[in-house]
Structure formats: C-alpha cells, structure tokens
Amino acid sequence: MKFRREVMVLLACCVLLLAGAVGMEWLRQSDAKKPIAVVTTFKGDPMTNRAFTWHSMKLNEEALVQVWEGTGEIDWKHEKVLTFTGNTTAVAIAENERQAVHKAEASGLEPGTVYTYRVGSGDARSWSEPAVFTTEAVDKDSFTFINVTDSQGVVEQDFTLWGNTLDKAFAMFPEASFIVHNGDLTEEPADEQAWTNLFNKAEEWVKSVPFMPVTGNHDEIEGHAERFVSHFDLPENGAAGSFPGTSYSFDYGPVHFVFLNTESNIKEQASWLRSDLAGTEKEWIIAALHQGPYGGNMNKKVKGWTELFDEFKVDLVLQGHNHEYSRSYPLRDGKVTGDGDSVVQNREGTVYVVTNTSGQKFNEKKEDKFYHKVHFQNEKQMFAGITISGNKLTYQAYDVYGRKWDEFVLAHSMSER
C-alpha cells in the first residue's frame, strides 16, 4: 500500500509539472502576441487625431487601434468603440530575424476629450493593456510640456535611470501635455533590446502622453534612421530629401514646434525651415534639434538655421548632444541682447538650452563661451518643464531629485506675427 501511495504521489507531481510546463508555454506564446514598445505621438491635428506605434513578432497580422470615449470598465465589443486599421511593415533586428512594426492613427476625435485605447491585431490575446490619453482642447492657450534629452542607454539599468527621470518630471509637472526628447534615445540604434527597455521603463508615460523625438547622431548613423523611425508615427510634413519622421513640425495651443535633424540634409532643411516658419501665425515658435548651434560648444554647420531663427524671431531652441547643462543669453545675429536675468521681452533674442542628460552618460563641462549665461555639470539626470500661458513662457530645469537648477521667463507684450 505504501508503495502504491508513493507511486500515486509521484504521478500527481508529474501531472502538475506537465500542467505547469503547458501553462508556461501558453503564457509564453500569449506574451509573444502582446505588443511591445507601445508609444503614442502627434501626427495629425492634436485636437482630433492621435497616432500609435508598437512592435511585435507577428509579421502578417493587422494593426488595429480601438478607442473608447471615457475611462473605467469597457465593453470592447460595444458599438460605440471606434476601431481604426493601420499598417504593418517589418524591420530587420538580427540576421535572418525580422520584427513587425505596427502603426495606426485614430482620427475624427473630439477636442479636449479623455479616451481609453488599446492596440493589437484583433486576436483576443494580442491586445495591449488599456491606456488613457486626452486630445488637445479648442483654443488652448495654457499648457506645459516636458523636455529631456540623451537617454542613450545600453543595458537595462541605464534605462532605469531614464525612467526615474520621467517619473520625477511627471511628479513635478503632472499635467504635462507631451514630451520633447532632443535625441540620442539609445546608444546603438540596431540594438532592439535597448529600444524595448527605453519604452518599458517609461511605459506609464509614453503610452498616454505623446512622445515627440528629435533625431540624434545615435539615432541616424551614416544616413540610416530606419530603426529610429520604426518606433514612431510622426508628421510627414518635413524637408524634401530627409528620411520621413526626422524633420517635421506641428502646432499645439499658441505654439508652433519645428523639429530639425542635424545629421543630414542640412541645406534642404534650411529651405523647408524658411517656408515652414513663414507659414505660421502662432504666437510662439520653439525649435528642437540635437547638435545645437549654441550648446556646450558651437555647431557651425547649422549657421544657416540660426539666421532663420533670427529672421523669424524664434523664441526658444531646445538642444541635446553635449551631456551637460547650458543656457544662453538671449541672442540675435550672434550677439548677446539681454542680461539673462531679466524677462526676455518681445522677442529681443532667442534663448538656446541643453537640459543635461536623462540617462547614464555625463561629459566633462565644456569651456565657457561668450553666449553662456548658465553652464555647469552636476552629473545628475535632468529635465525641464516648459509652461506657456498666454503671452508668457516659463522654463524650469530640475534634477532627478527635485532640485531646481535654472529658471527663466520669456514674455510677449504684443503679437508681431
């Protein structure tokens, strides 16, 4: 009897182990269907459109986004659920291995409205966890956005630092409408695991808050930016000859944003930039680029752009690349036009900033230049919260521990556009 009992126990254990193995395999296959690197961006009108990008290992499946007005428990089969079909392409991630790239756009949405969404292929096991986003309100004249740069990680721990930076940024600015990243998102664009870590560590934010990237020298290498743009569905209104998604512009509230690519197609972008800036009637203009003309050091190859910033009186230029903090005096025609302490009034000069780094890499502080009002290396991840309210722009720079390191104000007393 004892022997029989032992045999029965052994058989029961084997059954449990087999069931566990089957269950783990089911979970593994189920997880393989789940979207990874889910991110939302602006592409069309931020009041009525929202774009989504995600990757998966399912090369032949549809790209679907489902949207529900409101939050709470959702019946995804309800007739009020909006379903939009996007497109699926593929990107090579290793020798003889490709990953599916899914992009879809929700359109015809209501301004100033909260929505819940999920992305997937339609298979019951393919859907992402629901996330919430809010469209831009009509006549929005006050908002905040977050500026970071150079997350540039290699291993998972590097991106934990980046995630901590965003966590603190949203703790300080919980109502931020979107994120501007000034380039060098990962160290090596061909390292797909790094991209996965980038989005995983910031998942809470980038699934709900539009993540608008600049192309850095670690994002486009020798004219190739395929891996970078595969992760974002961005406006396609940029310069002729540029890789789509590496230069673009969009409007939000009273601000016109223009994103430039310092890695290629410089002259052609200058022509596009002139046309783009001439076509806006927005009260404020903010430019974002990577290797800036007035950062820790000077980038003279984009001098033609600075001439246009002067001509069209661009208010603020957000830069990256130098892995230190720098803020210029207001500048016009290469000359200082203000003391850097007083409010910059009526577009008397453009201010250029680099918000250190949001990742693991810090460079030695560069030599001080004539244009530096604030210039330091604190070896702490940093971010900025930039608030536009009517005719006033307030810039505040913090480190990951919540210490404020810099603040300045721009103001317009009258519109000249």
ABEGO torsion letter per residue (X at the ends): XAAAAAAAAAAAAAAAAAAAAAAAAAAAAAAAABBBGBBBBBABBAAABBBBBBBBABAABBBBBBBBBEBEBBBAABAABBBBBBBBBBBBABBGBBBBBBBBBBBGBBBGBBBBBBBEAGBAAABBBBBBBBBBBBGBABBBBBBBBGAGBABAAAAAAAAAAAAAAAAABAABABBBBAEGABABAABAAAAAAAAAAAAAAAAABBBBBBBBAAABBGGBAAAAAAABBBBAABBBGBBBGABBBBBBEABBBBBBBAABGAAAAAAAAAAAAAABABABBBBBBABBABBABBBAAAAAAAAAAAAAGBABBBBBGAGBBBBBBBBBGGBBABAGABBBBGGABBBBBBBEBABABBBBBBBBBAABABBBBAGBBBBBBBBBBEABBBBBBBBAAGBBABBBBBBBABBAX
